Structures are given as C-alpha cells and as structure tokens.
Amino acid sequence: MCGIAGIFHPGTPKPVEPNRVLAMIAAQAHRGPDGDGIWTAPGVGLGHRRLSIIDLAGSPQPMSDGSLTITYNGEIYNFADLRAELTAKGAIFRTGGDTEVLLHGWRAWGPSMLDRLNGMFAFAIHDSQANTLFLARDRMGVKPLHYVELADGSLAFASELKGLLAHPQLRRVPDLGAVEDYLAFGYVPDDACIVAGVKKLAAGHFLLVERGRPVPQPRKWWDIDFSNRATGSAKALGEELVDRMRAGVRSRMVADVPLGAFLSGGVDSSAVVALMAEASPKAVRTCTIGFDEAGHDERAYADTVARRFATDHRERVVASGDFGLIDTLVASFDEPFADASALATYQVCALARESVTVALSGDGADEALAGYRRYKFQAAEERVRGLLPSHLRTEVFGTLGRFYPKADWAPRPLRAKSTLLALAQGGGEAYARSVGVTGPELRAQLFTGSARAQLGGYRAEDRYVATMANAPARDAIDRAQYADIKHWLPGDILTKVDRTSMAVGLEAREPLLDHRLIEFCATLPANMRLRRGEGKWLMKKAMEPYLPREILYRQKMGFVTPISAWFRGALAGEAVALAKSRTLGETGWFDMATIARIADEHRAGRAEHGRTLWQFVMLERSMKRVFG
C-alpha cells in the first residue's frame, strides 16, 4: 500500500518544481514508510511513498519505461495472469511486481485495461507521446484519490487530502455543500470534499486529461447491476457463493510480508478466517479487541472461532472511549468523519500491525448480501407503501406521524412515530433518512438563514433519492443495496478502514469485495439475501459446514460506541464548548443558540442528540486543522 501525488499542466507544459511534489508525498509519509521517489518532465511531476508488500527489493516508483510513467497505490491480485498474457504478446518485464504489469497493460489495452484488473487501486499514468494523464480508481472505492484544478492552470492529485493541502496554491476555503452532506450522513461522500474545488475521483471512474484541452468530467468504467437474476437451487447457489468467497480470500493471501486477519467473531470476519485456514499451511494470525464494557465486548465469539481454526490469536482490551485518539483520527481523516467506530478500528489496526503488515477484513458482505437490519425495514415499509396511492399515503401516515409521541429510546419496530413518518415519504427519501445521522429538519435549525440561502435548496438526501431512482434494480432491497454500494461503502466503511490502517502502516484487504463476488451477489434472488428477516441468509446457510450456529446466527454487534453516554459524562464539557466555538461561529453558517440548545437537551436527558454532537466535535476539530 502506498501514497501517490502529482502535478500536471494541461495547457502550456510549465516546469514542475520537484520540491512541491516532494512536499505532497511527505505529507503522506505514513502511507509509505519504506521509501519514496519523484519523477518530473516538462509539464508533469509524479511522486510516490511506498509500503513494500510484493517484490520488496524491486518495483520502485514512480516507474517509467521511457514514454509511460506510473505512480500507483494498491494491489492487483491477478497480476500474475495478466503478466503471462502480456508476455505472450511480447512484453518484456524487468521486475516481479504488479506495477510494471499496469504499464504494459496500458500500452496494450489503454483504458479498457481496467476491466481486466482484479484489485484495489488508485493510479496515475503519464503518456509523454500522447501528452495525457490518466487517473483511475478501483470499482468499489477501496483506495482514495483526490484532485483539484489550481489557479496556475495545473491539475494536482493525491491519495489523501493532506497531500493537496501541502501545495501552496490550494485555496483553503470550506465547502458548505460538503458540510450539508457531512451533517446528513456523517461523512463527505464522493465526489465532494470539505475544501471547495477539491474533488474525489468516484469509485469505478477514470479521468483522462489531454494537453491542450480543458479537464473533462470523470467517466464511469464500472457499475453493478441488480436487474438480472441467477437461477438454481439454494444449495447450488450457496456452493457457488462459497467458491467465489474462497477465490477472493486466496487471491488476497499473496504477500511477501507477514499476513493475518481481523477477527471480531461476527459471521463475515469468521468466514474469511475459516477460508484462510483452509488455504494456509500454517496457523493464520488473527487479532481482536475487546472493550471494558460487557455489552460491547465480542471477544468470547472471536475466541470460539480462533480455537476452532487453531489460529495464532492476539487480543487486547481497550477503553471504548479513548478520547485521546480523537486528534489522531482528525489528523488521519483530514475531512470531518463522524463514524465513532473509527476509534475501535484504529485500535485493532494498531494491534494487527504489531505482528503483520497485511490484514484481511470481512468488510463488504453486509452491503452485498443485505446484512444490515435497515434492509429488512425498508423492504417491509415498501410493501406497505404499495398499498396506498402516494398522495393518500402522505396524508394518512404523515398526519398520524406528526401526532404520535416520539420515542427515540425504543427499538425501531416500536418507534411508531418514525415508522409512520417514513411511510409518508417515498422509498428513496425514507431510506436516505434511515442511513443518515442528522435529519433535514434539525439541519434546517442548525444552519443560519444565510447558510440555507447559500445552499439554494440543496439537500444531501437527494443523492440517495437520485441514486435509488436510477438504480439498475428490481426491488426495494436492490435499490437500497445499490445506493449503499455507491455512497455508504466508499464514503464511510472503506474510508474508515483505509485511513486507520494507513495511519499505522498496515495494508487492509477486503476479500468479500472481490468484484466477481459482488457481481454474483447482485444476481441472487432477494429472498436468498434476506429471508424472514435474516440478512445474508444464503451466506450463513452455505457457511454452516464451516462455522458454528452461535457465530452464524447471533445478533450483529459491530464496533458499538456509546456516544450518548459520552456526552452525558466524559464529553459533557465538549458539548458545552461547541456552542462557544469560534471555529464554527466565524463561518456564519451555524446557529450557535441551536447548538447550545441541543447540547443542553441531551445532557439533561430531554432528547437524544449524541450522534449530532459527535458530528460537531469532529467537524470543529477538522475545520480548525484544515482551515486554521
């Protein structure tokens, strides 16, 4: 795993100062502690920080073959097959790694090379003969890539925002639309950025910049299709599912450095460990963290799996509220990021790094196989919505919802108010709210009148609404999964894993996001993904020969963080301080009296605002770090 950066002049090929590229990669040194390099030519400069995983002594970057030069972050898991194919075409290789495969692949196939790649990647290829710069990002968005057009006409790019922040010409102006997105979802989604003018290259997209022409819009090179359906028995489809999971795991076990796995004791990470143990001639290295609060501790389940597969297992008990890590996370993420489970993810990455350089995770199965409980609710609500015309549904359920008492403390099925209000909305709107943090009504109160005017009617929920409306899908579950794969997965889950793992020099790999597996899962009938309220039904059924039922069918936990309790205890002072924050107040965007009110309501137990308060804590610290 690595960090990349570069500068390209699409107009006149002005000289690129090497020190600028050096500064951009130095800001990302944590992504590549094993070495660095830069390459410059008229009108272009590329930089690279390396974390050595394969071909440890060879494959230095940026790598050039004379006319093509690449800087690349990621892993191509089928590089050996591609190398053999290219060798048969006459390509001559000087190294044993995957970087050179990309160079020869580009020369042979151009942009269509992307369709042949199985991996996680973000890279830039400069072609001195065609005078082009090609930027590309992997299908799922595992690896990040930011870019910006600067005042001097150049285009700068970097793995992380901090790489661009190291460029002196970047104007550090906050983007209100990104703040709206962040308050809605807890992260800034593709292709937005907290710094105005900066964009993230979206997952499954590429950007081809030609000298002498304006920078174009990125082009989509991959999508997932939920509109087709596989046929076959549950047994046959389950066997194929496990075969594809096995292929994803085995392809990601190739490394020239110590390799292991995260093990929470949940079905996803346990399935990965089971398939690793099947393929490994020696004990798989696993690690888990436990919490000092019994209700949040999964160590007993992880121990069960570790014993079953005789893994070399490590565990550590940590405090669920290690607030000393907040500033570490802010520095790692650059943009505000409010998924508080990042605290635990950072800690398990740090534990893993003590014994391995590469760790496999179970991320991706929930999105691919309808594992989240919200899919169950969405499917049920859509069935009810279908019983009434939209105008009548809005009137009936909207009226009932407005008058029904609020009960945030109750389990969702018993929160009749939120259910009734959700039924009054369209499916896309209701689902966008269900995955959100701070709803549009409270956001309208938190923003000042001038901020609302500046937003011009823009609402973050409309991202989900539009995505679900245009999804290549058959039913409600398809549309919800499609939207999560496009927004939630790259924006929250994969951003969290990338930044926390890279912060400690660890490469995280996600075998359950192998695109061949994801594409197969999208063809499964909905009732094989979600059946009688059981998400990931087919996966659990197919893994019964491998894992005990108490692992397969236990209630999903994840890294649960008691945010509400924090703001009535250890972080109560932080909540009070938010209302007096100069960083927030000087933007002119926030109604500070409303922030004070929700902090007081939460502290007194009159309302539940813990997640919103956490958002503002992270937003304030991020803005202070990025904008001063």
C-alpha positions as CSV (number, residue, x, y, z in Angstrom):
1,M,0.0,0.0,0.0
2,C,1.2,3.4,-0.8
3,G,0.6,7.1,-1.2
4,I,0.7,8.9,-4.5
5,A,0.7,12.5,-5.7
6,G,1.4,14.6,-8.8
7,I,1.0,17.8,-10.8
8,F,0.1,18.0,-14.5
9,H,-0.2,21.1,-16.7
10,P,-3.0,20.5,-19.3
11,G,-2.1,23.8,-21.0
12,T,1.4,25.0,-21.6
13,P,3.9,22.4,-20.1
14,K,5.3,24.6,-17.4
15,P,8.1,23.2,-15.3
16,V,7.0,21.4,-12.1
17,E,9.1,22.2,-9.1
18,P,10.3,18.9,-7.6
19,N,10.1,20.3,-4.1
20,R,6.3,20.7,-4.5
21,V,5.9,17.1,-5.4
22,L,8.2,16.1,-2.5
23,A,6.1,18.1,-0.1
24,M,2.9,16.4,-1.3
25,I,4.3,12.9,-0.7
26,A,6.0,13.9,2.5
27,A,2.6,14.8,3.9
28,Q,1.5,11.2,3.2
29,A,4.6,9.5,4.6
30,H,2.5,7.3,6.8
31,R,1.1,5.6,3.7
32,G,4.5,4.5,2.6
33,P,7.2,4.2,5.3
34,D,9.5,2.1,3.2
35,G,10.7,4.6,0.7
36,D,9.8,7.5,-1.6
37,G,10.5,8.8,-5.1
38,I,9.6,11.5,-7.6
39,W,9.8,11.9,-11.3
40,T,9.5,15.1,-13.3
41,A,9.4,16.1,-17.0
42,P,8.2,19.2,-18.8
43,G,4.7,19.9,-17.5
44,V,4.4,17.0,-15.2
45,G,5.6,15.6,-11.8
46,L,4.7,12.4,-10.1
47,G,5.5,11.3,-6.6
48,H,5.2,8.1,-4.5
49,R,5.6,6.8,-1.0
50,R,5.9,3.0,-0.7
51,L,4.8,0.4,1.8
52,S,6.5,-2.7,0.4
53,I,4.3,-5.8,0.1
54,I,5.3,-7.7,-3.0
55,D,8.7,-7.7,-4.9
56,L,10.2,-6.0,-1.8
57,A,13.5,-5.1,-3.4
58,G,12.2,-4.2,-6.9
59,S,9.4,-2.2,-8.4
60,P,10.5,1.3,-7.2
61,Q,8.1,4.1,-8.1
62,P,7.3,6.3,-10.0
63,M,8.2,3.7,-12.7
64,S,8.9,4.7,-16.2
65,D,9.5,2.7,-19.4
66,G,10.6,5.7,-21.4
67,S,7.2,7.1,-22.7
68,L,4.9,5.8,-19.9
69,T,5.4,6.7,-16.2
70,I,3.1,5.5,-13.4
71,T,2.6,6.2,-9.7
72,Y,0.3,3.6,-8.2
73,N,-1.3,2.8,-4.9
74,G,-2.9,-0.6,-4.3
75,E,-2.7,-4.3,-5.3
76,I,-3.6,-6.1,-8.5
77,Y,-4.4,-9.6,-7.3
78,N,-4.5,-11.2,-10.8
79,F,-1.2,-9.6,-11.9
80,A,0.5,-12.9,-12.5
81,D,-2.2,-14.0,-15.0
82,L,-2.0,-10.6,-16.7
83,R,1.8,-10.8,-16.8
84,A,1.6,-14.1,-18.6
85,E,-0.9,-12.8,-21.1
86,L,1.2,-9.7,-21.8
87,T,4.4,-11.8,-22.1
88,A,2.7,-13.9,-24.7
89,K,2.1,-10.6,-26.6
90,G,5.8,-9.8,-26.5
91,A,6.1,-7.6,-23.3
92,I,9.4,-7.9,-21.6
93,F,9.4,-7.5,-17.8
94,R,12.2,-6.2,-15.6
95,T,10.6,-6.6,-12.2
96,G,8.4,-9.1,-10.4
97,G,5.7,-6.8,-9.1
98,D,2.3,-5.6,-10.3
99,T,3.3,-2.0,-11.1
100,E,5.0,-2.9,-14.3
101,V,2.0,-5.0,-15.3
102,L,-0.1,-1.8,-15.3
103,L,2.4,-0.1,-17.6
104,H,2.4,-2.9,-20.1
105,G,-1.3,-3.3,-19.7
106,W,-1.9,0.3,-20.5
107,R,0.3,0.1,-23.6
108,A,-1.6,-3.0,-24.8
109,W,-5.2,-2.1,-23.9
110,G,-5.5,1.5,-22.9
111,P,-8.4,2.4,-20.6
112,S,-10.0,-1.0,-21.3
113,M,-7.2,-2.5,-19.2
114,L,-9.3,-1.5,-16.2
115,D,-11.9,-4.2,-17.0
116,R,-9.2,-6.9,-16.7
117,L,-8.0,-5.8,-13.3
118,N,-9.0,-7.6,-10.1
119,G,-7.8,-5.5,-7.2
120,M,-7.9,-2.3,-5.2
121,F,-6.1,0.6,-6.8
122,A,-5.7,4.3,-7.5
123,F,-3.1,5.3,-10.0
124,A,-1.9,7.9,-12.5
125,I,-0.2,7.1,-15.8
126,H,1.5,9.9,-17.8
127,D,2.0,9.2,-21.5
128,S,4.7,11.5,-22.9
129,Q,3.8,10.6,-26.5
130,A,0.1,11.3,-26.3
131,N,0.6,14.2,-23.8
132,T,-2.0,12.7,-21.4
133,L,-2.5,12.0,-17.7
134,F,-4.8,9.1,-16.9
135,L,-6.2,8.8,-13.3
136,A,-8.2,5.7,-12.3
137,R,-9.9,4.3,-9.1
138,D,-11.0,0.8,-8.4
139,R,-14.5,-0.5,-8.7
140,M,-15.6,-0.3,-5.0
141,G,-13.5,2.7,-3.9
142,V,-11.1,0.9,-1.6
143,K,-8.3,3.2,-2.5
144,P,-8.8,7.0,-2.4
145,L,-7.8,9.7,-4.9
146,H,-8.4,13.4,-4.7
147,Y,-7.7,16.0,-7.3
148,V,-8.1,19.8,-7.9
149,E,-7.5,22.4,-10.6
150,L,-5.3,25.1,-9.3
151,A,-5.1,28.8,-10.1
152,D,-2.0,28.4,-12.3
153,G,-4.0,26.0,-14.6
154,S,-2.4,22.8,-13.3
155,L,-4.2,19.7,-12.0
156,A,-2.9,18.3,-8.8
157,F,-3.8,14.9,-7.3
158,A,-3.0,12.9,-4.2
159,S,-4.2,9.8,-2.3
160,E,-5.3,11.9,0.7
161,L,-6.4,15.5,1.0
162,K,-3.4,16.3,3.1
163,G,-1.3,15.7,0.0
164,L,-3.1,18.6,-1.7
165,L,-3.0,20.7,1.4
166,A,0.8,20.7,1.1
167,H,0.5,22.5,-2.2
168,P,0.9,26.3,-1.6
169,Q,-1.6,27.3,-4.4
170,L,-4.5,25.4,-2.9
171,R,-7.1,27.8,-1.6
172,R,-8.3,26.6,1.8
173,V,-12.0,27.6,1.6
174,P,-14.6,25.3,3.2
175,D,-17.5,24.0,1.1
176,L,-20.9,24.4,2.6
177,G,-22.5,21.7,0.4
178,A,-19.9,19.2,1.8
179,V,-20.9,20.3,5.3
180,E,-24.5,19.6,4.4
181,D,-23.6,16.2,3.2
182,Y,-21.5,15.5,6.3
183,L,-24.2,16.5,8.8
184,A,-26.7,14.3,6.9
185,F,-24.5,11.2,6.7
186,G,-21.5,11.6,9.0
187,Y,-19.0,11.6,6.1
188,V,-18.3,13.6,3.0
189,P,-19.3,11.4,0.0
190,D,-17.8,11.0,-3.4
191,D,-17.2,13.2,-5.3
192,A,-17.5,16.1,-2.8
193,C,-14.8,17.4,-0.5
194,I,-14.7,19.7,2.6
195,V,-12.3,22.0,0.7
196,A,-14.1,23.9,-2.1
197,G,-12.8,23.0,-5.6
198,V,-11.3,19.7,-4.5
199,K,-13.0,16.5,-5.8
200,K,-12.7,12.8,-5.0
201,L,-12.5,10.6,-8.1
202,A,-15.5,8.4,-7.5
203,A,-15.3,4.7,-7.3
204,G,-15.3,2.9,-10.6
205,H,-14.4,6.1,-12.5
206,F,-11.4,7.4,-14.5
207,L,-10.2,10.8,-15.7
208,L,-8.3,11.2,-18.9
209,V,-6.7,14.7,-19.2
210,E,-5.2,15.7,-22.6
211,R,-2.8,18.6,-23.0
212,G,-4.3,21.5,-24.8
213,R,-7.9,20.6,-23.7
214,P,-9.9,21.5,-20.6
215,V,-10.1,19.0,-17.8
216,P,-13.1,16.8,-18.6
217,Q,-15.6,15.2,-16.3
218,P,-14.7,11.8,-15.0
219,R,-16.1,8.8,-16.8
220,K,-17.7,5.7,-15.2
221,W,-15.9,2.5,-16.2
222,W,-17.8,0.0,-13.9
223,D,-21.2,-0.4,-12.3
224,I,-23.1,-3.1,-10.5
225,D,-26.3,-4.5,-12.0
226,F,-29.0,-5.8,-9.7
227,S,-31.5,-6.2,-12.6
228,N,-30.6,-9.8,-13.6
229,R,-31.4,-12.9,-11.5
230,A,-29.5,-16.1,-11.2
231,T,-31.4,-19.4,-11.3
232,G,-30.7,-22.5,-9.3
233,S,-31.3,-24.1,-6.0
234,A,-30.2,-22.6,-2.7
235,K,-27.7,-25.4,-2.4
236,A,-26.2,-24.8,-5.9
237,L,-26.1,-21.0,-5.5
238,G,-24.7,-21.4,-2.0
239,E,-21.9,-23.5,-3.2
240,E,-21.1,-21.0,-5.9
241,L,-21.1,-18.2,-3.3
242,V,-18.6,-20.0,-1.2
243,D,-16.4,-20.8,-4.2
244,R,-16.3,-17.1,-5.1
245,M,-15.6,-16.1,-1.4
246,R,-12.8,-18.7,-1.4
247,A,-11.3,-17.2,-4.6
248,G,-11.5,-13.7,-3.1
249,V,-9.7,-14.8,0.0
250,R,-7.0,-16.9,-1.7
251,S,-6.1,-14.1,-4.2
252,R,-5.6,-11.7,-1.3
253,M,-3.3,-14.0,0.7
254,V,-0.4,-13.4,-1.7
255,A,2.2,-11.2,0.0
256,D,6.0,-11.2,0.7
257,V,5.4,-9.9,4.2
258,P,3.6,-11.3,7.3
259,L,-0.2,-11.6,6.7
260,G,-3.2,-12.1,9.1
261,A,-6.8,-11.2,9.6
262,F,-9.1,-9.1,11.8
263,L,-11.4,-11.3,13.8
264,S,-14.4,-9.9,15.5
265,G,-16.3,-13.1,15.9
266,G,-19.0,-11.9,13.6
267,V,-20.1,-14.0,10.6
268,D,-18.1,-12.0,8.0
269,S,-14.7,-11.9,9.6
270,S,-15.2,-15.5,10.8
271,A,-16.0,-16.7,7.3
272,V,-12.8,-15.0,6.0
273,V,-10.7,-16.7,8.7
274,A,-12.3,-20.1,8.0
275,L,-11.4,-19.9,4.3
276,M,-7.9,-18.6,5.1
277,A,-7.3,-21.5,7.5
278,E,-8.4,-23.9,4.7
279,A,-5.8,-22.4,2.4
280,S,-2.9,-21.8,4.7
281,P,-0.3,-24.5,5.6
282,K,0.4,-22.7,8.9
283,A,-1.7,-21.0,11.6
284,V,-3.5,-17.9,10.5
285,R,-2.6,-14.9,12.6
286,T,-5.7,-13.2,13.9
287,C,-6.4,-10.3,16.2
288,T,-9.4,-8.8,18.0
289,I,-10.0,-6.1,20.5
290,G,-12.4,-6.2,23.4
291,F,-14.0,-3.4,25.3
292,D,-14.1,-2.5,29.0
293,E,-18.0,-2.6,28.8
294,A,-19.5,-6.1,28.7
295,G,-22.4,-5.2,26.4
296,H,-19.9,-4.2,23.7
297,D,-17.3,-7.0,24.0
298,E,-17.2,-9.7,21.3
299,R,-14.0,-11.4,22.5
300,A,-15.8,-14.6,23.5
301,Y,-17.1,-15.1,20.0
302,A,-13.7,-14.3,18.5
303,D,-12.1,-16.9,20.8
304,T,-14.6,-19.5,19.7
305,V,-13.5,-19.0,16.0
306,A,-9.8,-18.8,16.9
307,R,-9.9,-22.1,18.8
308,R,-11.9,-23.8,16.0
309,F,-9.3,-23.0,13.4
310,A,-6.3,-23.0,15.7
311,T,-5.2,-19.5,14.8
312,D,-2.3,-17.6,16.2
313,H,-4.6,-15.3,18.1
314,R,-4.0,-11.9,19.8
315,E,-6.4,-9.8,21.7
316,R,-6.4,-6.6,23.7
317,V,-8.9,-4.9,25.9
318,V,-9.3,-1.2,25.2
319,A,-11.4,1.6,26.6
320,S,-14.5,2.2,24.4
321,G,-14.0,5.9,24.9
322,D,-10.3,6.5,24.4
323,F,-10.7,10.2,23.7
324,G,-7.0,10.8,23.4
325,L,-7.3,9.3,19.9
326,I,-9.7,12.0,18.6
327,D,-7.0,14.3,17.4
328,T,-5.2,11.3,15.9
329,L,-8.3,10.5,13.9
330,V,-8.8,14.1,12.8
331,A,-5.2,14.1,11.5
332,S,-5.7,10.8,9.7
333,F,-9.0,11.7,8.0
334,D,-8.4,15.4,7.2
335,E,-12.2,15.7,6.4
336,P,-14.7,15.5,9.2
337,F,-15.7,11.9,9.8
338,A,-18.3,11.0,12.4
339,D,-18.4,7.2,12.4
340,A,-17.3,6.8,16.0
341,S,-16.3,3.1,15.4
342,A,-13.2,4.6,13.8
343,L,-11.8,4.8,17.3
344,A,-12.0,1.0,17.6
345,T,-10.9,0.4,14.0
346,Y,-7.8,2.4,14.6
347,Q,-7.0,0.3,17.8
348,V,-7.5,-3.0,16.1
349,C,-5.3,-1.9,13.2
350,A,-2.6,-0.8,15.6
351,L,-2.8,-4.2,17.3
352,A,-2.6,-6.1,14.0
353,R,0.4,-4.0,12.9
354,E,2.4,-5.4,15.8
355,S,2.6,-8.8,14.1
356,V,1.6,-8.4,10.4
357,T,1.9,-5.9,7.6
358,V,-1.3,-7.1,5.7
359,A,-4.6,-7.9,7.3
360,L,-7.8,-9.3,5.7
361,S,-11.1,-8.0,6.8
362,G,-14.8,-9.0,6.4
363,D,-16.0,-5.7,5.0
364,G,-18.4,-5.7,2.2
365,A,-20.7,-8.7,2.9
366,D,-23.4,-6.5,4.6
367,E,-23.8,-4.3,1.5
368,A,-23.5,-7.2,-1.0
369,L,-25.9,-9.6,0.9
370,A,-28.3,-7.3,2.7
371,G,-26.8,-7.8,6.1
372,Y,-27.9,-4.5,7.7
373,R,-31.2,-4.5,9.6
374,R,-32.3,-1.4,7.7
375,Y,-32.8,-3.5,4.6
376,K,-35.5,-5.5,6.4
377,F,-37.3,-2.3,7.5
378,Q,-37.0,-0.8,4.0
379,A,-38.5,-3.9,2.4
380,A,-41.4,-4.0,4.9
381,E,-42.1,-0.3,4.5
382,E,-42.1,-0.5,0.7
383,R,-44.7,-3.3,0.8
384,V,-46.9,-1.0,2.9
385,R,-46.3,2.0,0.6
386,G,-47.6,-0.1,-2.2
387,L,-51.0,-0.4,-0.6
388,L,-51.9,3.2,-1.0
389,P,-51.5,5.9,-3.7
390,S,-48.7,8.4,-2.9
391,H,-51.0,11.4,-2.2
392,L,-53.2,9.4,0.2
393,R,-50.2,7.7,1.8
394,T,-48.6,11.0,2.5
395,E,-51.7,12.5,4.0
396,V,-52.7,9.5,6.2
397,F,-49.2,8.4,7.5
398,G,-47.9,12.0,7.7
399,T,-50.8,13.1,9.9
400,L,-50.5,10.1,12.1
401,G,-46.8,10.5,12.4
402,R,-47.0,14.2,13.4
403,F,-49.3,13.4,16.3
404,Y,-47.8,10.2,17.6
405,P,-45.4,10.7,20.5
406,K,-41.6,10.5,19.9
407,A,-39.7,7.5,21.4
408,D,-36.1,7.6,20.3
409,W,-35.2,5.2,23.1
410,A,-37.3,2.3,21.8
411,P,-36.3,-0.3,19.2
412,R,-37.1,0.8,15.7
413,P,-40.1,-1.6,15.3
414,L,-41.7,0.1,18.3
415,R,-40.9,3.6,17.2
416,A,-44.3,4.2,15.6
417,K,-43.7,7.9,15.0
418,S,-40.6,7.4,12.9
419,T,-42.1,4.4,11.1
420,L,-45.3,6.4,10.2
421,L,-43.3,9.4,9.0
422,A,-41.1,7.0,6.9
423,L,-44.2,5.5,5.3
424,A,-45.4,9.0,4.4
425,Q,-42.2,9.6,2.4
426,G,-41.0,8.0,-0.9
427,G,-38.8,4.9,-0.6
428,G,-35.6,6.8,-1.5
429,E,-36.3,9.7,0.9
430,A,-37.1,7.3,3.7
431,Y,-34.0,5.2,3.1
432,A,-31.7,8.2,2.9
433,R,-33.0,9.3,6.3
434,S,-32.6,5.8,7.8
435,V,-28.8,5.8,6.9
436,G,-28.4,9.4,8.0
437,V,-27.3,11.0,11.2
438,T,-28.9,14.4,11.5
439,G,-32.2,14.8,9.7
440,P,-33.1,17.7,7.4
441,E,-35.5,19.2,9.9
442,L,-32.8,19.6,12.6
443,R,-30.2,20.6,10.0
444,A,-32.5,23.4,8.9
445,Q,-32.5,24.7,12.6
446,L,-28.7,24.3,12.9
447,F,-27.9,26.3,9.8
448,T,-28.4,30.1,9.8
449,G,-30.7,31.7,7.3
450,S,-27.8,32.9,5.2
451,A,-26.4,29.3,5.0
452,R,-29.7,27.9,4.0
453,A,-29.9,30.6,1.2
454,Q,-26.4,29.7,0.1
455,L,-27.3,26.0,-0.2
456,G,-30.1,27.1,-2.6
457,G,-32.3,24.2,-1.7
458,Y,-29.6,21.6,-2.0
459,R,-30.3,18.6,0.3
460,A,-27.9,15.7,0.9
461,E,-30.7,13.2,0.9
462,D,-31.3,13.9,-2.8
463,R,-28.0,12.0,-3.5
464,Y,-29.6,8.8,-2.3
465,V,-33.0,9.6,-3.8
466,A,-31.5,10.1,-7.3
467,T,-29.2,7.0,-7.0
468,M,-32.0,4.7,-5.9
469,A,-34.4,6.1,-8.6
470,N,-31.8,5.3,-11.3
471,A,-30.5,2.1,-10.0
472,P,-30.4,-0.9,-12.3
473,A,-32.6,-2.9,-9.9
474,R,-35.8,-4.9,-9.5
475,D,-37.0,-4.2,-6.0
476,A,-36.6,-2.2,-2.8
477,I,-33.7,-4.2,-1.4
478,D,-31.8,-4.0,-4.7
479,R,-32.2,-0.2,-4.7
480,A,-31.1,0.2,-1.1
481,Q,-28.0,-2.1,-1.6
482,Y,-27.1,-0.3,-4.8
483,A,-27.2,3.1,-3.1
484,D,-25.1,1.9,-0.2
485,I,-22.5,0.4,-2.5
486,K,-22.3,3.8,-4.3
487,H,-22.3,6.0,-1.2
488,W,-22.1,4.4,2.2
489,L,-19.5,1.8,1.4
490,P,-16.8,4.1,-0.2
491,G,-17.7,7.1,1.9
492,D,-17.9,5.5,5.4
493,I,-16.7,1.9,5.6
494,L,-13.8,2.0,3.2
495,T,-12.6,5.5,4.1
496,K,-12.6,4.4,7.7
497,V,-10.5,1.3,7.0
498,D,-8.1,3.0,4.6
499,R,-7.3,5.9,6.9
500,T,-7.0,4.0,10.1
501,S,-4.9,1.2,8.6
502,M,-2.6,3.6,6.7
503,A,-2.1,5.6,9.8
504,V,-0.2,2.7,11.3
505,G,1.4,1.4,8.1
506,L,-0.9,-1.6,7.7
507,E,-2.4,-2.8,4.4
508,A,-6.0,-3.9,4.8
509,R,-7.5,-6.1,2.2
510,E,-11.2,-6.9,1.7
511,P,-11.7,-10.3,0.0
512,L,-15.5,-10.1,0.3
513,L,-15.3,-7.0,-2.1
514,D,-13.8,-9.1,-4.9
515,H,-15.8,-7.7,-7.9
516,R,-16.6,-11.2,-9.1
517,L,-18.3,-12.0,-5.8
518,I,-20.1,-8.7,-5.6
519,E,-21.4,-9.1,-9.1
520,F,-22.6,-12.6,-8.4
521,C,-24.4,-11.5,-5.1
522,A,-26.3,-8.8,-7.1
523,T,-27.9,-11.5,-9.2
524,L,-29.1,-13.6,-6.2
525,P,-32.9,-13.5,-5.7
526,A,-33.8,-11.1,-2.9
527,N,-35.1,-13.9,-0.7
528,M,-31.7,-15.5,-0.8
529,R,-30.1,-12.3,0.5
530,L,-32.8,-11.5,3.0
531,R,-35.2,-14.2,4.2
532,R,-37.7,-14.0,7.1
533,G,-35.8,-11.0,8.5
534,E,-32.4,-12.8,8.3
535,G,-29.8,-10.9,6.3
536,K,-27.0,-12.7,4.5
537,W,-29.3,-15.7,4.6
538,L,-27.6,-17.7,1.8
539,M,-24.1,-16.9,3.0
540,K,-25.0,-18.1,6.5
541,K,-26.6,-21.3,5.2
542,A,-23.7,-22.0,2.9
543,M,-21.2,-21.5,5.8
544,E,-22.9,-23.9,8.2
545,P,-20.3,-26.6,7.5
546,Y,-17.6,-24.2,8.5
547,L,-18.9,-22.2,11.4
548,P,-21.0,-22.9,14.5
549,R,-24.6,-21.7,14.6
550,E,-23.8,-19.4,17.6
551,I,-21.5,-17.5,15.3
552,L,-23.6,-17.6,12.2
553,Y,-27.0,-16.6,13.7
554,R,-26.1,-14.4,16.6
555,Q,-27.2,-10.8,16.7
556,K,-25.0,-8.4,14.8
557,M,-22.9,-6.1,17.0
558,G,-20.1,-4.4,15.2
559,F,-17.9,-1.8,17.0
560,V,-20.7,-0.2,19.0
561,T,-19.8,3.1,20.6
562,P,-21.8,4.6,23.5
563,I,-21.9,8.1,22.1
564,S,-24.9,9.3,24.0
565,A,-23.4,8.3,27.4
566,W,-20.2,10.1,26.5
567,F,-22.0,13.4,26.1
568,R,-23.7,13.0,29.5
569,G,-20.4,12.0,31.0
570,A,-16.7,12.4,29.9
571,L,-17.6,14.6,26.9
572,A,-20.2,16.8,28.5
573,G,-17.8,19.7,28.6
574,E,-17.1,19.2,24.9
575,A,-20.8,19.6,24.1
576,V,-21.0,22.9,26.1
577,A,-17.8,24.2,24.4
578,L,-19.3,23.7,20.9
579,A,-21.8,26.5,21.5
580,K,-18.9,28.9,22.1
581,S,-16.6,27.7,19.3
582,R,-15.0,30.5,17.3
583,T,-14.2,28.0,14.5
584,L,-17.9,27.2,14.0
585,G,-19.2,30.6,14.8
586,E,-16.9,32.5,12.4
587,T,-18.2,30.6,9.4
588,G,-21.6,32.3,9.8
589,W,-23.2,29.0,8.9
590,F,-24.3,27.7,12.2
591,D,-27.0,28.9,14.6
592,M,-24.9,28.7,17.8
593,A,-28.0,29.0,20.0
594,T,-29.4,25.9,18.5
595,I,-26.2,24.0,19.1
596,A,-26.3,25.2,22.8
597,R,-29.9,24.0,23.0
598,I,-29.4,20.5,21.7
599,A,-26.3,20.2,23.9
600,D,-28.4,21.1,26.9
601,E,-31.3,18.9,25.9
602,H,-29.1,15.9,25.5
603,R,-27.2,16.5,28.7
604,A,-30.4,16.8,30.7
605,G,-31.9,13.6,29.0
606,R,-34.8,15.5,27.4
607,A,-33.7,14.5,23.9
608,E,-31.2,12.2,22.1
609,H,-28.6,14.3,20.2
610,G,-25.4,12.3,20.9
611,R,-24.6,11.5,17.3
612,T,-25.2,15.1,16.1
613,L,-23.0,16.4,18.9
614,W,-20.2,13.9,17.9
615,Q,-20.5,15.3,14.4
616,F,-19.9,18.8,15.6
617,V,-17.0,17.8,17.7
618,M,-15.3,16.2,14.7
619,L,-16.3,19.0,12.4
620,E,-14.9,21.7,14.6
621,R,-11.6,19.9,15.0
622,S,-11.3,19.1,11.3
623,M,-12.1,22.7,10.3
624,K,-9.6,24.0,12.8
625,R,-6.9,21.7,11.4
626,V,-7.6,22.3,7.7
627,F,-8.6,25.9,7.7
628,G,-6.9,27.3,10.8
